[in-house]
Amino acid sequence: MLKKMRKRRRQLTSIALATGIALSGLSFQTGVFAAEQGAPKTEQINQNEVPQLVDKASIDAVIAAMTVEEKAKLVVGVGMPGMTIPKLPVQGAVGGTPAIERLGIPAMYYADGPAGLRISPTRPGESKTYYTTAFPIATSLASTWDTNVVNKVGQAQGNEVKEYGVDVLLAPALNLHRNILTGRNFEYFSEDPLISGKMTAALVNGVQSNGVGATIKHYAANNQETNRFTIDTIVSERALRELYLKGFEIAVKESHPKAVMSSYNLLNGTPASQNSELLTTVLRGDWGYDGYVMTDWFAGTDPVAQMRAGNDQIMPGFPQSSERIANAVKDGSLDEKLLDRNVKNILNFVVESPSFKNYNHSDNPDLQAHAAVARQAAADGMVLLKNDQKALPLKKENKVALFGTAQIETVKGGTGSGDVNAAYTVSIIDGLKHAGYSLHEDLVNQYSNYISVLRQMEQYKIKPSPWGEDFGKEIPVIPEMVLDTNQIKTIEDESDIGVIVIGRNSGEGVDRQNVKGDYLLTDTEKAMIQNVSKAYHDAGKKVAVVLNIGGPVEIASWRDQVDSILLAWQPGQEAGDAVADVLTGAVNPSGKLATTFPVKYEDVPSSENFPGTPAENPTQVVYEEDIYVGYRYYSTFDVKPAYEFGYGLSYTNFDYSNIRVNQGGKFKDQITVFANIKNIGKVSGKEAVQAYVSAPDGKLEKPEIELKAFGKTKELKPNQTELLKFELNAKDLASFDEEKNQWIVEKGVYTVKVGASSENIKGTATFKVDKDIIVEEVSNSLVPEVEIDRLTKK
C-alpha cells in the first residue's frame, strides 16, 4: 500500500508541475490544514455600500461587487495545504468553499462518501466520538431493485450530513461496471445505465430532502483505477450517450443534484475537467443542468482551461490556481464573464446551504434509527444464488459450524474515500448469535485465536490508512486457515450444517486482479469448500456459502459442491445481523444481480483491453466492446454467464401472467406494459420484475435485449397477486444515431420481454412503430479522434 501511495504522490507531483502547484509538505491527513489562504487583494470599499449575499436575487449584485481576486478565490476550493477551512465544524471533511466575509459569503464544507458520511470520529481535546452509519455498498443497494429503499438510505445519509455540519456529500458515484475488476466498482451501482441512473436519483432525492447537497460522480467514463489521473478513455459517441452518460442524464433530470464531480481521466483526448463539450455542451446544453461542477481532487492540468470548460470549482484548491485564474482575466486570456458564470453557479447553492442559513447542527443524528435502515437495505440487497433442496433458511434447532476468517473479520465496505468510520461492524458470528443460533464454539475459538496470532505479526498488523486515519484502516489480508479432513469430520459430527464465509475487499487507487486470492479463490479456500462439502454430504447434511464481497468472484468451478450460495455483498455496519436475517428466513431474500457474474474472466467483453495499453503502464484504453457491456454482450453473442444480470432466488415462488401492452400494440407517444405477479409459494416475499425490450435492427444495430423498466412488488403473501405497470416513452426506446446526432426510434416491431432475469423471461408482448420517430436532436460532441475497432454482430 505504501508503494501505491508513493506512486500516487509521484502522479500528483507530475500534475502539480503541470499546473504550477507546489506539493511540498502535502499530507493526506484530512481535517488538518496548514495555513490560511492569503486575504484577497481588494480596494478600500465603504462597507455600508457593499452588497451582501442574502438570497438568490442578490447574487448578481454581489458578483458585480467582487474583485477578480475574490472571484478567483471562490472558484478554487479549500481543504489542503495553504487552504485552511476556518472554524471547521467537523474534522474529516475533505474540503469546501472559502468564505468572503465582507460580502456575506460563508464557507461551505464537503465530506465523502458513497456508503455513508466519512468524517473523523475523534477531535483533539474531546472524549466524545462522532461516528456515522456505514450503509451497504452501492452495488448492494442496486441489487435491491427498489428505489424506495435506496431513497430511505439517502434520507438517513443526508440527515447525518446536516446534523454534523456538512453542506455537501461527495456522493453518490455511478460509473458503470464496465469491467468486473475495477477497484471501485463497490462504490458504483451496476453495469446498466438505467439501474445506475434510477438508483442515483433515488439516493440524491433522499439526501437533498434534508436541505444539503449531493454530488454525482465521476463524470464521465471513469471506469478504472489504473493510471486514473492520466488514462485517456477512447469511446464512441453512441456508447457514451447510451451507456456511460445515460445514468448521469437520468440522475440530472430526475433528481437535480446540487453538484457534479468531473473525473480524473481524459475523455477522447481531453481531461474531463477541461472538456467543455462534456461539462457545458452536454451537461448544461443538452440536459439543462443548473447546479455546479467541481473537479475530483487534484484532477486536470490547467486551472484556466477548467474555468473555460465550465468546471466551476477546482478541488481541493491551491493558492497558485487562484493566482493563475486572476492573472488570466487580467491579461485577457480568460473572459471575466466566464468566471462570473462559474461563481454564480456556486453561489446558487451557497444561498441554499445549511451553513448560509446558520443551521445549528446537533452533532447527534439518530444513529440507532439509521442502523435499522442500513440493516433492512442490506438484507434486501442480498442475492440468493443457489438453494438446492431448500438448504436455507436455517432451522431454529440447527447447530451451525462457521468456516472462513470472514466470519470474524466481516467486511462492511470498501477502502479509500468510500470507507466510513462507523462505531462497529456486526460480524457474521455475532449476527447468528443475536438471532439465537447455537454455533460450534470450538471452531469459532480456533478462528479467533488464529486471527489474533497473525494480527500480532508485523506483516498482518492493522494500521491507519497511508492517506490518513480518516480514510479508515489498512487491513492486510490474512490467509485462510487450513483445516485437515480429520478436524472437519469432528466438526461435522458436532454440528447440523456447515456455513462457509468467503471474504474480499478492494478500494480506491488500484484495480482488482484475475489472480488467486482476488477474482479467483485460493487453493486453501477451494480445498475448504471441497473438504467441508464432502464431510457434510457424506453425513447427509447441507453446506451453504456466504459471499462477503464487493464484486464478482469466480464461482462456476466450485458451486456444484455446495447446496446454497448467499451473495451478501459488503452490507455495511449491520452486516452480520442482516446476513442472519436472510439465512434464518426472518427476511425472504429478494435481491437480484445488477451486474453479471461470468463463468471466467475471459468472458468479460472488456477483458482484452482492460486497463489499457501499453499493458505495463497504460496511457490509453479503447472501449472496443462499444455498446456491448454486461448483459448486452452476453445475450447478444450467446455467452453463458455463471449468473446472469437480474438473477436472484427467493424462499418462495412467483407466477407471471397476463403480460400485455395497451393501445392495441400500436406505439404512439408512449405505451404501457402490464404484468400480474402472484406469490404461489408458502411464505411471503417480494419480487423484482424486469421489462426488457428487443428492438429491430434498422440502420442502427441493437443489442439482443436492453432493460427499459423495472419494479418491485410489495410483500406478497401466499396466493396474493399484484399488477405492475411500466410506462415506456419514445426516449426510453430510442437509440443514438451518431451521424445525425439524434435519439431515434426506428420503425418496426418491438418485443417487450418481462421476466425474473435477463435470461428467465416469463412472457412477451409486441408493439409496432409505423415510422421512424426523431425523439431529440443533441449537440455534435465528444467525437473520438482515434479510430475504434468496434465489436459488432454483423
VOSEVEX-359908 format. One line per field, with one value per residue (C-alpha): residue number from 0; residue in three letters; z, x, y. Coordinates in steps of 0.5 Angstrom, whole numbers, plus 500, padded with zeros to 3 digits. Example, Ala and Ser with C-alpha at 12.3 -4.5 7.8 and 13.67 -1.06 7.14 Angstrom:
REM VOSEVEX-359908
k <- c(0|1);
r <- c(ALA|SER);
c3 <- c(516|514);
c1 <- c(525|527);
c2 <- c(491|498);
***
This chain:
REM VOSEVEX-359908
k <- c(0|1|2|3|4|5|6|7|8|9|10|11|12|13|14|15|16|17|18|19|20|21|22|23|24|25|26|27|28|29|30|31|32|33|34|35|36|37|38|39|40|41|42|43|44|45|46|47|48|49|50|51|52|53|54|55|56|57|58|59|60|61|62|63|64|65|66|67|68|69|70|71|72|73|74|75|76|77|78|79|80|81|82|83|84|85|86|87|88|89|90|91|92|93|94|95|96|97|98|99|100|101|102|103|104|105|106|107|108|109|110|111|112|113|114|115|116|117|118|119|120|121|122|123|124|125|126|127|128|129|130|131|132|133|134|135|136|137|138|139|140|141|142|143|144|145|146|147|148|149|150|151|152|153|154|155|156|157|158|159|160|161|162|163|164|165|166|167|168|169|170|171|172|173|174|175|176|177|178|179|180|181|182|183|184|185|186|187|188|189|190|191|192|193|194|195|196|197|198|199|200|201|202|203|204|205|206|207|208|209|210|211|212|213|214|215|216|217|218|219|220|221|222|223|224|225|226|227|228|229|230|231|232|233|234|235|236|237|238|239|240|241|242|243|244|245|246|247|248|249|250|251|252|253|254|255|256|257|258|259|260|261|262|263|264|265|266|267|268|269|270|271|272|273|274|275|276|277|278|279|280|281|282|283|284|285|286|287|288|289|290|291|292|293|294|295|296|297|298|299|300|301|302|303|304|305|306|307|308|309|310|311|312|313|314|315|316|317|318|319|320|321|322|323|324|325|326|327|328|329|330|331|332|333|334|335|336|337|338|339|340|341|342|343|344|345|346|347|348|349|350|351|352|353|354|355|356|357|358|359|360|361|362|363|364|365|366|367|368|369|370|371|372|373|374|375|376|377|378|379|380|381|382|383|384|385|386|387|388|389|390|391|392|393|394|395|396|397|398|399|400|401|402|403|404|405|406|407|408|409|410|411|412|413|414|415|416|417|418|419|420|421|422|423|424|425|426|427|428|429|430|431|432|433|434|435|436|437|438|439|440|441|442|443|444|445|446|447|448|449|450|451|452|453|454|455|456|457|458|459|460|461|462|463|464|465|466|467|468|469|470|471|472|473|474|475|476|477|478|479|480|481|482|483|484|485|486|487|488|489|490|491|492|493|494|495|496|497|498|499|500|501|502|503|504|505|506|507|508|509|510|511|512|513|514|515|516|517|518|519|520|521|522|523|524|525|526|527|528|529|530|531|532|533|534|535|536|537|538|539|540|541|542|543|544|545|546|547|548|549|550|551|552|553|554|555|556|557|558|559|560|561|562|563|564|565|566|567|568|569|570|571|572|573|574|575|576|577|578|579|580|581|582|583|584|585|586|587|588|589|590|591|592|593|594|595|596|597|598|599|600|601|602|603|604|605|606|607|608|609|610|611|612|613|614|615|616|617|618|619|620|621|622|623|624|625|626|627|628|629|630|631|632|633|634|635|636|637|638|639|640|641|642|643|644|645|646|647|648|649|650|651|652|653|654|655|656|657|658|659|660|661|662|663|664|665|666|667|668|669|670|671|672|673|674|675|676|677|678|679|680|681|682|683|684|685|686|687|688|689|690|691|692|693|694|695|696|697|698|699|700|701|702|703|704|705|706|707|708|709|710|711|712|713|714|715|716|717|718|719|720|721|722|723|724|725|726|727|728|729|730|731|732|733|734|735|736|737|738|739|740|741|742|743|744|745|746|747|748|749|750|751|752|753|754|755|756|757|758|759|760|761|762|763|764|765|766|767|768|769|770|771|772|773|774|775|776|777|778|779|780|781|782|783|784|785|786|787|788|789|790|791|792|793);
r <- c(MET|LEU|LYS|LYS|MET|ARG|LYS|ARG|ARG|ARG|GLN|LEU|THR|SER|ILE|ALA|LEU|ALA|THR|GLY|ILE|ALA|LEU|SER|GLY|LEU|SER|PHE|GLN|THR|GLY|VAL|PHE|ALA|ALA|GLU|GLN|GLY|ALA|PRO|LYS|THR|GLU|GLN|ILE|ASN|GLN|ASN|GLU|VAL|PRO|GLN|LEU|VAL|ASP|LYS|ALA|SER|ILE|ASP|ALA|VAL|ILE|ALA|ALA|MET|THR|VAL|GLU|GLU|LYS|ALA|LYS|LEU|VAL|VAL|GLY|VAL|GLY|MET|PRO|GLY|MET|THR|ILE|PRO|LYS|LEU|PRO|VAL|GLN|GLY|ALA|VAL|GLY|GLY|THR|PRO|ALA|ILE|GLU|ARG|LEU|GLY|ILE|PRO|ALA|MET|TYR|TYR|ALA|ASP|GLY|PRO|ALA|GLY|LEU|ARG|ILE|SER|PRO|THR|ARG|PRO|GLY|GLU|SER|LYS|THR|TYR|TYR|THR|THR|ALA|PHE|PRO|ILE|ALA|THR|SER|LEU|ALA|SER|THR|TRP|ASP|THR|ASN|VAL|VAL|ASN|LYS|VAL|GLY|GLN|ALA|GLN|GLY|ASN|GLU|VAL|LYS|GLU|TYR|GLY|VAL|ASP|VAL|LEU|LEU|ALA|PRO|ALA|LEU|ASN|LEU|HIS|ARG|ASN|ILE|LEU|THR|GLY|ARG|ASN|PHE|GLU|TYR|PHE|SER|GLU|ASP|PRO|LEU|ILE|SER|GLY|LYS|MET|THR|ALA|ALA|LEU|VAL|ASN|GLY|VAL|GLN|SER|ASN|GLY|VAL|GLY|ALA|THR|ILE|LYS|HIS|TYR|ALA|ALA|ASN|ASN|GLN|GLU|THR|ASN|ARG|PHE|THR|ILE|ASP|THR|ILE|VAL|SER|GLU|ARG|ALA|LEU|ARG|GLU|LEU|TYR|LEU|LYS|GLY|PHE|GLU|ILE|ALA|VAL|LYS|GLU|SER|HIS|PRO|LYS|ALA|VAL|MET|SER|SER|TYR|ASN|LEU|LEU|ASN|GLY|THR|PRO|ALA|SER|GLN|ASN|SER|GLU|LEU|LEU|THR|THR|VAL|LEU|ARG|GLY|ASP|TRP|GLY|TYR|ASP|GLY|TYR|VAL|MET|THR|ASP|TRP|PHE|ALA|GLY|THR|ASP|PRO|VAL|ALA|GLN|MET|ARG|ALA|GLY|ASN|ASP|GLN|ILE|MET|PRO|GLY|PHE|PRO|GLN|SER|SER|GLU|ARG|ILE|ALA|ASN|ALA|VAL|LYS|ASP|GLY|SER|LEU|ASP|GLU|LYS|LEU|LEU|ASP|ARG|ASN|VAL|LYS|ASN|ILE|LEU|ASN|PHE|VAL|VAL|GLU|SER|PRO|SER|PHE|LYS|ASN|TYR|ASN|HIS|SER|ASP|ASN|PRO|ASP|LEU|GLN|ALA|HIS|ALA|ALA|VAL|ALA|ARG|GLN|ALA|ALA|ALA|ASP|GLY|MET|VAL|LEU|LEU|LYS|ASN|ASP|GLN|LYS|ALA|LEU|PRO|LEU|LYS|LYS|GLU|ASN|LYS|VAL|ALA|LEU|PHE|GLY|THR|ALA|GLN|ILE|GLU|THR|VAL|LYS|GLY|GLY|THR|GLY|SER|GLY|ASP|VAL|ASN|ALA|ALA|TYR|THR|VAL|SER|ILE|ILE|ASP|GLY|LEU|LYS|HIS|ALA|GLY|TYR|SER|LEU|HIS|GLU|ASP|LEU|VAL|ASN|GLN|TYR|SER|ASN|TYR|ILE|SER|VAL|LEU|ARG|GLN|MET|GLU|GLN|TYR|LYS|ILE|LYS|PRO|SER|PRO|TRP|GLY|GLU|ASP|PHE|GLY|LYS|GLU|ILE|PRO|VAL|ILE|PRO|GLU|MET|VAL|LEU|ASP|THR|ASN|GLN|ILE|LYS|THR|ILE|GLU|ASP|GLU|SER|ASP|ILE|GLY|VAL|ILE|VAL|ILE|GLY|ARG|ASN|SER|GLY|GLU|GLY|VAL|ASP|ARG|GLN|ASN|VAL|LYS|GLY|ASP|TYR|LEU|LEU|THR|ASP|THR|GLU|LYS|ALA|MET|ILE|GLN|ASN|VAL|SER|LYS|ALA|TYR|HIS|ASP|ALA|GLY|LYS|LYS|VAL|ALA|VAL|VAL|LEU|ASN|ILE|GLY|GLY|PRO|VAL|GLU|ILE|ALA|SER|TRP|ARG|ASP|GLN|VAL|ASP|SER|ILE|LEU|LEU|ALA|TRP|GLN|PRO|GLY|GLN|GLU|ALA|GLY|ASP|ALA|VAL|ALA|ASP|VAL|LEU|THR|GLY|ALA|VAL|ASN|PRO|SER|GLY|LYS|LEU|ALA|THR|THR|PHE|PRO|VAL|LYS|TYR|GLU|ASP|VAL|PRO|SER|SER|GLU|ASN|PHE|PRO|GLY|THR|PRO|ALA|GLU|ASN|PRO|THR|GLN|VAL|VAL|TYR|GLU|GLU|ASP|ILE|TYR|VAL|GLY|TYR|ARG|TYR|TYR|SER|THR|PHE|ASP|VAL|LYS|PRO|ALA|TYR|GLU|PHE|GLY|TYR|GLY|LEU|SER|TYR|THR|ASN|PHE|ASP|TYR|SER|ASN|ILE|ARG|VAL|ASN|GLN|GLY|GLY|LYS|PHE|LYS|ASP|GLN|ILE|THR|VAL|PHE|ALA|ASN|ILE|LYS|ASN|ILE|GLY|LYS|VAL|SER|GLY|LYS|GLU|ALA|VAL|GLN|ALA|TYR|VAL|SER|ALA|PRO|ASP|GLY|LYS|LEU|GLU|LYS|PRO|GLU|ILE|GLU|LEU|LYS|ALA|PHE|GLY|LYS|THR|LYS|GLU|LEU|LYS|PRO|ASN|GLN|THR|GLU|LEU|LEU|LYS|PHE|GLU|LEU|ASN|ALA|LYS|ASP|LEU|ALA|SER|PHE|ASP|GLU|GLU|LYS|ASN|GLN|TRP|ILE|VAL|GLU|LYS|GLY|VAL|TYR|THR|VAL|LYS|VAL|GLY|ALA|SER|SER|GLU|ASN|ILE|LYS|GLY|THR|ALA|THR|PHE|LYS|VAL|ASP|LYS|ASP|ILE|ILE|VAL|GLU|GLU|VAL|SER|ASN|SER|LEU|VAL|PRO|GLU|VAL|GLU|ILE|ASP|ARG|LEU|THR|LYS|LYS);
c3 <- c(500|502|495|492|496|493|486|488|490|484|480|484|483|476|476|480|476|470|474|478|484|490|494|499|505|502|508|507|514|513|517|519|514|514|513|512|505|504|504|497|494|495|494|500|500|504|508|508|500|500|498|502|500|503|497|490|488|491|487|481|485|490|484|481|487|488|486|481|486|490|485|483|491|491|485|488|494|501|504|503|505|504|504|511|513|518|524|521|524|523|523|517|512|506|503|501|499|502|506|503|510|507|502|507|503|508|508|506|508|504|506|503|501|498|503|509|511|512|518|524|530|534|536|539|547|546|549|545|539|532|529|523|520|515|510|505|499|492|489|494|494|487|488|492|485|490|489|496|500|497|498|505|505|502|507|513|510|509|516|518|513|516|523|523|520|513|507|501|501|496|493|490|485|479|474|470|472|465|468|474|476|477|484|486|483|490|490|484|482|476|469|467|466|468|474|476|474|478|484|484|483|489|493|491|493|499|501|499|502|508|505|504|497|494|489|483|480|477|470|466|463|470|470|472|478|474|472|473|473|466|463|456|455|448|447|441|442|442|447|451|450|451|457|460|460|461|468|469|465|468|475|473|470|476|482|480|484|487|485|479|480|474|473|473|466|460|455|448|449|453|461|463|468|462|457|455|451|457|462|458|452|454|461|461|454|452|459|462|469|473|479|480|478|482|480|483|488|484|477|471|469|467|472|467|462|467|468|461|460|465|471|477|482|483|489|494|492|492|492|486|482|484|482|475|474|477|472|466|467|467|461|457|456|461|460|466|464|464|471|473|471|475|481|480|480|486|490|487|492|498|499|500|504|512|513|510|514|520|522|529|528|533|532|535|529|531|529|532|527|521|523|522|515|514|516|512|506|507|507|501|497|499|493|494|488|490|494|493|497|501|505|507|511|517|522|529|532|527|531|526|524|521|517|514|517|514|520|525|520|516|511|512|506|501|503|501|501|500|507|513|521|524|531|530|525|527|525|522|528|532|528|528|536|536|532|538|534|537|534|534|539|539|531|533|538|533|528|533|536|529|527|534|533|526|527|532|526|523|516|518|523|522|521|520|512|509|507|514|520|517|511|515|516|512|514|511|508|513|509|510|516|514|517|516|514|521|524|519|521|528|527|522|528|533|528|524|518|515|513|509|509|503|504|499|499|495|494|491|488|485|481|483|479|476|481|487|493|489|483|484|490|493|494|501|500|495|499|505|500|498|504|508|503|503|510|511|505|507|513|509|512|508|506|505|503|504|500|503|497|493|486|483|484|480|482|477|479|486|486|485|491|496|497|498|496|499|496|502|499|503|507|512|519|521|516|521|523|516|514|520|518|511|513|518|514|518|511|505|500|494|492|484|481|478|475|471|474|469|468|467|467|460|458|460|454|456|459|453|453|461|464|457|453|454|459|464|464|460|458|453|454|448|449|443|446|445|447|449|456|461|459|453|451|454|451|444|443|447|452|458|465|471|474|469|470|474|477|484|488|494|499|495|488|484|478|472|468|463|460|455|452|451|445|441|440|437|439|440|445|450|451|458|460|465|469|474|479|484|490|489|495|502|505|504|499|494|487|483|476|470|463|457|450|444|438|431|427|422|421|428|430|437|443|444|450|454|461|460|466|473|479|486|488|496|501|498|502|499|494|493|487|485|478|476|470|466|462|456|452|446|449|453|447|443|440|439|431|431|424|425|433|434|439|434|435|429|425|426|431|438|443|451|455|462|467|473|470|463|461|465|461|463|458|452|448|442|439|433|431|424|422|425|431|432|439|441|437|441|440|436|442|444|438|439|435|435|430|434|432|435|437|432|431|423);
c1 <- c(500|506|509|502|502|509|506|500|505|509|503|500|507|507|500|503|508|504|499|504|502|507|506|511|509|503|499|493|491|484|481|488|490|497|496|491|490|492|487|484|487|482|481|479|471|466|463|456|456|458|452|451|449|442|438|439|436|442|448|449|450|455|459|459|462|467|474|478|482|476|472|479|479|472|472|478|476|480|482|489|496|495|488|485|478|476|472|472|465|467|474|475|472|476|475|470|469|472|469|469|466|466|460|457|459|460|465|461|464|465|465|466|462|458|457|456|459|466|469|474|471|475|477|483|482|475|473|466|466|463|461|457|453|456|451|451|456|452|453|449|444|443|441|435|432|428|428|424|429|435|431|431|438|439|435|439|445|443|441|448|451|446|447|455|455|457|454|455|456|461|457|453|458|455|460|459|461|465|470|469|476|475|477|472|466|463|462|458|451|451|453|447|445|438|439|445|441|435|439|443|437|433|439|440|433|434|440|438|431|435|437|444|447|449|455|454|461|465|463|465|467|472|472|478|483|490|493|486|490|493|489|486|479|477|470|465|459|454|457|458|451|447|451|457|453|446|446|448|443|437|440|441|434|430|434|437|444|447|454|457|464|468|473|481|481|482|476|477|484|482|482|475|475|478|473|468|464|463|461|458|455|452|451|448|446|443|441|439|444|443|448|455|461|467|474|476|481|488|484|486|493|490|486|485|482|478|474|473|470|465|469|466|471|478|479|482|485|492|493|497|491|487|493|493|486|486|492|489|483|488|492|485|486|480|474|471|464|466|469|463|458|462|462|454|453|457|453|447|448|451|445|441|446|446|452|449|442|446|443|445|447|446|453|448|444|439|445|440|435|440|443|436|435|442|440|434|437|443|438|434|440|443|442|441|445|443|439|438|433|432|438|436|433|437|432|432|435|441|448|452|459|462|468|473|476|471|466|470|473|467|468|463|465|471|477|479|474|469|470|466|468|463|462|462|461|457|461|457|459|455|449|448|449|444|439|439|443|448|455|461|465|471|471|470|475|480|479|479|486|489|487|489|496|497|495|501|506|508|506|499|498|492|495|492|491|497|492|491|487|480|481|480|485|490|488|493|489|490|491|485|486|488|484|485|480|480|479|473|470|470|467|461|460|458|454|448|450|457|457|463|464|469|471|474|476|478|479|481|487|488|484|483|487|485|489|488|486|482|478|480|479|486|488|486|479|478|480|476|470|471|473|467|462|465|464|458|455|457|453|447|448|448|453|452|457|456|460|462|465|465|465|464|469|470|464|463|469|466|459|456|460|455|448|447|450|448|451|452|456|459|453|455|456|450|453|452|445|443|446|443|436|437|440|435|429|427|428|426|432|429|436|438|444|445|452|453|458|462|464|471|474|476|469|468|468|473|478|482|483|483|486|489|496|501|500|505|504|497|496|490|484|480|473|472|467|463|455|456|457|455|449|448|454|452|445|447|453|450|456|453|455|455|449|446|444|438|438|436|432|427|425|418|416|412|408|408|402|397|403|401|401|396|394|393|400|401|406|405|408|408|406|404|407|403|404|401|405|403|406|405|409|408|412|411|416|418|420|424|421|424|422|427|426|428|429|429|436|435|440|443|445|442|443|439|436|436|433|428|424|424|420|419|413|410|411|406|403|402|397|397|397|400|399|405|405|411|411|415|416|420|426|426|426|431|438|443|445|452|451|445|446|439|436|431|426|427|421|419|416|419|418|417|420|418|422|425|432|435|435|429|424|417|412|413|408|410|408|409|413|410|415|422|421|426|426|431|437|443|450|455|460|465|467|474|480|482|479|476|475|468|465|459|455|455);
c2 <- c(500|505|504|505|512|514|512|517|522|522|522|528|532|531|534|540|541|542|547|551|548|546|540|541|538|535|531|526|528|530|536|538|544|548|556|561|563|570|575|578|584|589|596|600|600|603|597|601|601|593|589|583|576|575|571|569|575|579|574|579|585|581|578|585|588|582|584|579|576|575|571|567|565|563|558|555|550|550|544|542|546|553|553|553|552|557|555|548|545|537|534|529|534|534|541|546|553|559|565|572|576|583|580|576|569|564|558|551|544|538|531|524|519|513|509|514|520|520|524|523|520|524|531|534|535|532|525|525|521|523|516|516|510|505|503|498|499|502|495|492|498|497|489|491|494|498|506|507|503|507|514|512|511|517|521|518|520|527|527|526|530|536|534|534|541|539|542|538|530|528|522|518|515|512|510|503|496|496|491|487|488|496|497|502|498|497|505|504|501|497|495|498|506|505|502|507|513|511|509|515|519|516|517|524|526|523|526|533|532|535|541|539|538|531|531|526|523|521|525|521|515|514|506|504|506|504|511|514|521|520|515|517|514|513|511|512|518|512|508|515|517|510|508|512|519|516|514|522|524|520|523|530|530|526|529|536|534|541|539|534|532|532|526|525|521|524|523|522|526|532|532|531|537|541|539|544|539|535|540|545|543|536|537|544|545|538|536|543|542|548|546|547|543|541|537|531|532|534|533|537|540|547|551|557|551|548|555|556|549|550|547|552|550|547|542|541|548|551|559|558|556|562|567|564|565|572|573|570|575|581|579|578|570|569|572|575|573|566|567|570|565|560|564|565|557|556|562|559|553|557|561|554|551|550|554|560|559|558|552|550|543|538|533|528|524|518|513|508|509|510|503|500|503|500|493|493|496|490|485|487|487|480|475|468|465|458|454|446|442|448|448|455|458|455|451|454|448|448|448|452|451|457|456|462|468|473|470|474|480|481|487|492|496|498|502|509|515|510|508|510|511|507|505|498|492|487|480|474|470|476|476|469|469|475|471|466|460|456|456|451|455|451|452|460|460|457|462|467|465|464|471|474|471|473|480|481|479|485|484|483|489|493|500|507|508|512|517|519|516|519|514|508|503|499|491|486|480|474|468|463|458|451|445|438|433|430|436|438|431|432|439|436|431|436|441|440|445|448|455|458|465|468|475|480|487|493|500|507|507|500|495|488|482|476|472|467|471|476|474|467|463|461|454|454|457|452|446|448|448|441|438|441|440|432|431|434|431|424|425|427|435|441|446|454|459|467|471|478|481|488|485|478|473|466|461|456|452|450|452|445|442|446|447|454|461|467|474|478|484|488|490|496|496|492|486|480|482|483|476|473|476|472|466|465|467|473|476|473|474|479|482|481|482|489|486|480|474|471|464|466|473|472|472|479|483|489|483|484|492|493|497|499|500|499|493|495|502|504|511|510|505|504|501|497|493|499|498|491|492|487|483|487|483|476|476|478|474|468|467|464|467|464|468|473|480|481|474|472|467|467|462|463|462|467|467|472|472|477|480|485|492|497|501|495|494|501|506|513|518|512|505|501|494|490|484|480|478|472|469|462|459|458|464|472|475|481|480|485|485|487|489|489|491|487|493|491|492|498|503|502|495|494|489|483|486|492|494|499|499|495|495|491|488|490|484|479|474|467|467|474|478|485|488|492|497|500|506|507|513|515|517|510|506|511|509|514|516|519|521|525|527|524|520|516|510|506|503|496|491|492|486|487|481|481|477|475|476|478|470|468|471|470|473|477|482|486|493|497|503|505|510|513|518|523|524|529|532|534|537|534|533|528|525|521|523|515|510|505|498|497|490|489|483|484);
***
